[in-house]
């Protein structure tokens, strides 16, 4: 959006007629005064919601129903209980806020249908774009000493997160600070969404993946991100476009990122059977995540003090290290033995999913996200994401022989149950519903399925038959291709959408002529990133709690564009 858009939207928010008590009229008497109880709730309020800029923006955002003294007192009473009770009844605390959340209406993006240019861009332009993305990644690594990723808050929240989901979060999350932030962020959502301030906080955009244009972006490093940067640089080397100097620079960056993944981010945990495993934590101990001192303190104040390992970061890091030729002993662990303890089996361990925000899908066979650390901490409770389970399959295929999966019935059974989970998701069409996903978009699920499918096809035919005797992968492939061609690419796309479409189409064996719309979107957008890179930052993954937190960055966009173009280029050069 242009400066003029934000100027007009801000003016409307600042001059709107106030129609009822504002967020600060509700909260200041409870949270801006010295009181006992849990100090974090007041600290979070002052840090995140009471900052001067947001106060100015929301000072005229009022709710008319809160002119009713009884309703206002009930809401304030809930905040007092959240602040003062040693063990709050979170359902009772959250109900008044949940009722307000249900008064807002948010929708997922619905890009209009559009007619794309069907002519292929010149091969030289594709090669130039690949080199531009690679130079951006290598230059950023050289300048920063790592490849940064950014987090940004969108206070409007997620369209799938309504009052029911708020109660799920408040009762299913474990860390009190995380419950506090979820409660207050969702209260703030109502005042934003029902006032002109929503146009400032949540402006419209092109395509599906959300651009990250929030003014405050938190730069950081995680093994999960490094894993995909490794894959991007490996794909650059495979194109044959890298100069000798670029090859050396890429190899050094890859080696450093592999070390960050498997050594610096390593953490020992205990499996459900009591056996010890080394896994990969979402955020390594300070100073490795590279937060500034300012944002490190804010992270603590907002209730994100404890990070635990997760199954997705572990799978992607081990996969990237495997692809890079790493020989560390961590890769020899048969991780499927560990994942089996986090796999949902009906009648056995359904309670493991404590935050079932996507309970529209059948969890049977899926592996949950978060891993208990050795202290038994699980601040985020647990959830289950379909895309994460694709990553577990992908790393298992890459290490099929090393982990003796075909020779070990229990491990093969774990794989079969995950594939069954994915087939049901495809058969129902739920994979194309944003509500089915915790951390990703359906288009990203499609790209990651393509990545998983490519690893599957690289196996010997006998291994493929043992893993997928009923042809489930081909069934899912057809469903995903139908979504990518018939929905994603039939509508207006931005650069990130187009990159994900190419990754899916290329890996799933689509006719290369189908690449043209996505290729033209990417080539036509080169330069949109200005001084920060060839392209803008877009939503790669997200959190739905405590509010919508987007993760991405210009380097992330370059990495995914590079991977998409490399896959498409290889298919086109092979004459397929």
N, C-alpha and C positions, 0 to 999 in steps of 0.2 A: 504494500500500500504506500501511496505517496505521502509526503509531508502534509499536503493539503487535506488529504483524507483524515489523518490523525488530528490535525488542527481543528477541523470542523467537528469531528466526533468528540474531542475533548471539550470544545466549547459547549456542545449540547449537554454533556455530562455536568459541566460546572455551572450551567445556568438553568438546569431543570428545576421544576417546581417540586419541592420536598413534600411527599405525601405519606407521612407517618414517621415513626422513629427509625433512625438509621442504625447501622451496625454498631456505631460507637455510642449511640444513645442506649443501646441494649447492653453492651459489654463493659463500658467504662466504669459504671458503678460497681461492677463485680470484679473486674480484672485489672483495673488501673489503680486500685487502692491497696494498701498494705493489709494482708490478711493471712491466715494460717493455711493449712492444707498443702496440697501439691504445688510447689513453686513453679514447676515447669509450665503449667497452663498459662499463668500470667506472663511468664517470660516469652512463651511462644506468641501470645497475643501482641505483646509490645514489639517483638522483633519482626514478625511476619505481617500482621494485619494493622498494627498501630503505627507503622512508619509514616512519616509526613506526606510522602507522595500519594500513597493510597488513601490516606485520610482526606486529602484535598479532592481526589477523584470521586470518593464515595460520600462526601459530606452531605449531598442532597439526595442520596439514594435511600428512600424510606419505604417501609411496607405498611400499607393502610390498615391491615388487620391487626397490627401491633398497637394501634390506638386503643384497642380493647385492653383495659388494664389487667383483666384476668389472664389473657393470652400472653401479655408481656411478662407478668409475674411468673407464669408457668415456665416460660423460656429462661428467664433469669434464674429461677429455682433450679433448673437442670444444670446450668453452668455452675451454680454454687455447689451442687452435689458432685459434679466432676472435679471441682477444685478441692473440696473439703473432705469427702468421704475416703476412708482408707481403702476400701474396696467398692468402688461405685457399682451400682446396678446399671450397666452400660445400655441395656435395652431401655430402661426408664429414662436415663439421661439423654439418649439419642432420639427418642420418639418425637419430642417437640421440634427438633431440628429436621428430622426425617419428614415430618408433615410439611414443613416449609419447602424442603428440597423437591417434594412431589408437586409443588406449584409451578416449577419452571419447566420449560420445554426446550430441549436441545436436540439437534439432529446430527447425524453423521453427514459428511460431505456427499453431495449428489451432483457430480459434475455433469454439465449438459453434453448431450451427444454432439459429435463433431465429425466433419469430413476431413480426414488426414490426407496428406500428400502421399501417394503410393509409390512414387519414384524413389529409388535407392539413392542416398547421397554418394558422392564419389568416394572410392576406397581411400584416397589420399586424405580426405577430411576425417574419416574414421580413424586412420592412423595418427593424424595430428591430434585428435581429441584424446586418444589413449596416451600419447606422449605428454600432452598438457596435464592430464590427471596425474600421471606418474611423477612429472617434475614438481607438481604441487605437493605430493606426498613426500618426496625426497627432500624438497626444500624446507617443508615444515619440520620434518624430522631433524634436519641439519640445524635449523634455527632454534628449535625448542628442546632438543635432546630426547624427544618422544613425539608421538603423534597425538595431539589433543582431541578430546571429545568434549561436548558441552551439554549441560543440563539447563533447562529453562522451565519455569512454572507458568502454566496457563490457568489462571484462577477461575476460569469459567467452569472447569471440571470436565469430566468425560460424559458424553451423552448416555452411556449405559449405566452410569452410576447414579442411582436414584435413592429414594428413602429406604427402600428395602435393602439395597446394597450397603448403605451407610450402617444400618444395624448389623449386617453381616460383618462388616469391617470392625466395628466397635466391639463385637463379641468374639471375633475370631482372631484378631491381632493380639499379640502378647505384650509388647512394650507399651507402658502407659504413655510415654511421650508420643508414640505413634498414634495412639488412640486420641490423645489431646489434639494433635495437629489435624487428624481426620475430622474430628468434631468441629473445630473452629474454621477450617478451610471450607467445609461444606456449609456452615452457616454463612460465611462470606459469599459463597457462590450465589446464594439466593438474592442478596442485595445487588450483586453485579448483574446477574442475568435478567433481573426485573427492572433494570434502570438503563438509561442511555449509556452508562459506563460499559455495558457489554460490547458496544461497538469499538471501544478502545482496547479492551482486553482480548477480544476475539474477533478481529476483522476477517472478512471473507478472503478466500484464496483460490488459486487455480489448482485443479486436480484433487487428489485424495490425501497424500502425505502432507502434513501441515508444515509450512515454512516456519522456521524458528526466528521470528523477528522481535521477540521480547527484548527489551533494552538490557536486562540483567541476565547474563549467561554464565554459568559456573563451569569453568574449565577444569578437567580432571582426567585421570588415566585409570583404566581398568583392564584386566587381562581379557575380559570378554571383547573389548574393542580392539586390543592388540591382536587378538586371534584373527579378526577379519582384515585388519591391515596387513597381516602376514599373507593371507590368501590373496589380497589384491596385488601385493608386490610379486608374489609367485606367479600370478597370472600375467603380469607385465613381462616377466622374464620369459614366459612361454610364448609370447607373441613374436619374439625375435626382434622387437623394435628397440630394445635397450642398447645404448652405447656401452662400450667396455667400462667407462667410468660409472655409468648408471648401474651396471651389473654389480660392480664392487660396492657401491653405496647401498644398493638394495640388499645385498647379502649381509652387510654389516647391520643394517636396520633390522632385518629378519632375525639374525642371531641374537641381537639385544632383546627384541620383543619375545622371542622364544624363552630366553632366560627370565624375563619378567613374568611370563605366564607360568612356567613350570617350577621356578625356584623362588623368586621374590613373592609370588602370590600363593605359594603352596601352604596348605594347612592340613594338619592331621586331624581326622575325625574317627568316630567309632560307628561302624555299621550296626544295623539292627540285630545282627547275629553276634555282636561283640568283637568282631575282627576290626583291626585298625586299617584305615585307608588314607592315602594322601589325595586331597582334592584341591580345587582352586577357588579361592575366595573372591567375592565380587569386588571388594576394595582391599588392597594390601595395606598393611600398617603404614602410618605416617613415617617418613614424608613421601613415600612412593606414589600415592595417588596424585601428587602435584597440585593439591589445592593451595590457594593463597592462604595466608594466615587469617585474613578477614573471612573468607568463605569457610575455612575449617571451623572457625568459631560459630558461624551462623549454622552450619550443618549440625553442630552439637546442640545449639539452642533450639533448633527446629525438631529435635527428637530423633535424629539419625546418628546417634553416637555409636551404636553397635551394628556392625555388618557381619553377616555370617556367610559361609560358602553357599553356592547354589549349583544345582545339577547342570544348568545350561552353560555357565562359565566354565565348569569343569569339562564338559563334552567338547565345546568349541576350542578350548585351549589345547586339550590333548589331540584333537583333530589337526589343528594348525601345526603343532609340534611334530606330529607324525608326518604331515606333508612336507615339512621342512627338513626331514631326515634326522630329527633329534633322536638320540639314543639313551636319554635319561631313563633310569629305572622306573620312574613314575608311569611311563607309557606301558610297561609290562604288566601293570596291575589289571586284572580282569574286572574292569569297572562295572560290568553287568552284574556281578555278584553284589556290588554295593547298591546299584540302582534298583535291584530286585526288592530291596527293603523299603524303597520309597514308591513302589509300583502299587497302584490301587487294585485290589482284588475283592470282588463282591463278598460281603460277609466276613472279611478278614480285617481290612484296615481302612474302611471309608472315613473314619474320623481324622485321618491324616490331613485331609483337605478341610481346613478350618475356615477358610475365606472363599467360599464357592461362588464368586461373582459371576462365573460363567456356567451356572448349573443348568443351563439349557442343553448341555452336552452330556453324554454318558462317559464318566471317568474311567470305567473298567479298562484296565490294561495300561492306562497312562501313568507316567512317573511325575510325582509332585516336584515343586521347584526348589524349596529352601532346605538346606542341610543343617541339622543341629550341630553346633560346635561341641568341643569336648566339655565345655561347662554346661551343656544342655540348654543353651540360649536359643530361642527361636522368636526373635522380636516381631517378625512379620507373620506369625502363624504359618500357614502354608496354603498354597493355591496350586493349580495345575494348568499348564499352558500347552496347547497342541504343538506349537512351533518348537518349543523346547524338546519335545519328544522326537521330532524329526532330527534334531541335532544328535540325540542319543543314538538313533539308528545309523546316522551318517558316520559317527566315530566308530561305531561297532563294525560297520562294513570295512572301514579302513584298517581295522585291527582284527579282522576275522580269524586269521591264522594265529596271530600272536596270542589272542585270548582263548584260542581253542573253542570257539563258539559252536561249531558244528559237531565237535566231539563231546560237548558237555550238554546233555539234555536240558538241564535247568537254565543254562544261559540261552540256548536256542528257544526255550519256552518263553523267556522274558522278551526276546525279540518278536516272537510270534504274537504275544499279547499286545505289544506296542503297535504292530502292524494292524491288528484287529481294531484297536482304538482308532487308528487313522482311517481305516476303511469305513467304519461306521460314520465317522465325521464327514467323509466324502459322499457316502451314500445318502445321507440326510441333507446334504447341501450346507450343513452348519459351518463348514470351514470358510464359506464366503460371507458369513454373518460377523460383523465386528464384535458383537457381544460374546462370541465364542472364544475370543482371544483375550488374554490378560495383558500381555506386554507388546503385542504386535498388531499389524493390520493384516487383513486377508491377502493383500497383494504381496506382503513380505512372506507370509506362510507359503504362497505359491512359489516364490523364488527359492525359498529354503527347501521346499519339496523337490524342486529341480536339482538343487545341489545334492540332496540325499539320493535322488534317483540316479544321478550320474555316478555316485560312489557305488550304488547297487549294480549298475550295468558294467562297471569295471571288474566285477567278480567273475570267476569262471562260471560257465553255464550250470555245472552241477551244484555249485554253491547257491546260485540264484534259485534253482529248483528246490533246494532244501529250505531256504529261507522263505520263499514265497510259492509254495506248491499250488496255490489256487489262483495265481495271477492277480493278486490284490493290487500290486504296484501299478500294473497296466490299467486297472479300473480307476485308481486314484488319478493316474496321469491324464486320462481322458477327461475326468471331471475338472481337474485344475486347468487344463488347456482350454476347456470350454469357458471357464470363468475369465481367464486372461484375455482370450480373444473376444468373447461376447459381452463382457461387462467392463473390465478394466480398460481395454484398448478401444472400446467402442465409444468411450467418453473422452472428454478433455483431460489431458495428462500434463503433469509437470515433470521435471527432469528425474526426480527420484522415482516416481511412478514408472517412467519409461525405462529406467535402468533395471528395476525389478521385473518388468515385463520381459525384457531381453534375457535376463538370467533364466527365467522360467521357460520361455520359448526355446532358447538355445539348448538347454539341458534336456528338455522334454521332446526334442526331435521335431519341432514345428518346421514347416516349409520356410526357408529363409526369406521368401517374399513377404512373409508376415512380419518381418522385422522392421520394414520400412517406416511405419508410423512412429515407432519408438525411436528409431535412429534419427529421424528428422527432428523430433522434439529435442533430443539431446544436442545435435549439431546446431540447431537454431538458437539454443539457449546459452551457448558458450560465451562467457564474459559476464553473465548475470551476477556473478559473485563479487565483481569489482576487485578491490585490492586484496580481498581475503582468499581468492581462489577462482577457478574457472566457473564454479557454480555456487549457489546459495546453500545454506544449511537447511535441511529438512528433517522431519520426524523419521527416525530410524526405529526406535522403540520407545516405550512410554511406561509410566506407572499410572494406575487409576486411583491409588490411594497414596498419600492423604488427599491429593488433588491431581489433576492431570499434569504430570511432569514429563516433558519431552526430552529425549536424548538424541543428539546428532551433531552435526557440524559441517563446515565446508570440506574438511578432510574426509569425513564420512561419505559425503556425496561423491567426492572424487573417487573414493575407493569403490563404491558400488557402480558408478558409471564405468570405471576402468574394467571391473569384472564383467559387467554386462556387455560392453563393447568387445572385450576379448573373446567371450563365448560366441557372440554373433560373428565376429571376424573369422574365427576358426571354422565355424560351420560354412560360411560363405566361401572361404578359400578351399575347403575340401570339396566344393561343388555339390554339397548335399542339398 
